[in-house]
């Protein structure tokens, strides 16, 4: 973790909500605080990983060949 990264904690209900169009899916909202700090916006490609302690790791995809996820809406 570099000096610009920090551990932020949120409640589950602040991040996740049911998908009204598909009850089998869950939607994840990246908090505005993180979006602004990272300089992300609509169209930013991200990669999401789950850490060994259950943490969610969100990284911007810099290498186009690595882009297997959907852009941020």
Buried (B, 14 or more C-beta within 10 A) or exposed (E): EEEEEEEEEBEEEEBEEEEEEEEEEEEEEBEEEEBEEBEBEEEBBBBEEEEEEEEEEBBEBEEEEEEEEEEBE
